[in-house]
Amino acid sequence: MNRSYRVYALSDRRKARSIVKEISKVDGVQGIQISDDLKEMSIKMETGKTTAVMERVVNICNRISYGCEVKYKFT
């Protein structure tokens, strides 16, 4: 299952790489990518694990880049 999210207040590429590295280790995550402009995140995850994965994603993003927010992107 692929889901896209808007990313707010992600300050630099170094932090984005750290976020990608940590999120890729989360159980249920099959792939993650952050756009070049640091404003969009795409996560491929196992079906049924969205809630657990996103709890970890939000915590990881906020810990690495203080104030960083992740919100579901409705298409």
Buried (B, 14 or more C-beta within 10 A) or exposed (E): EEBBBEBBEBEEEEBBEBBBEBBEEBEBBEEBEBEEEBEBBBBEBEEEBBEBBBEBBBEBBBEBBEEBBBEEBEE
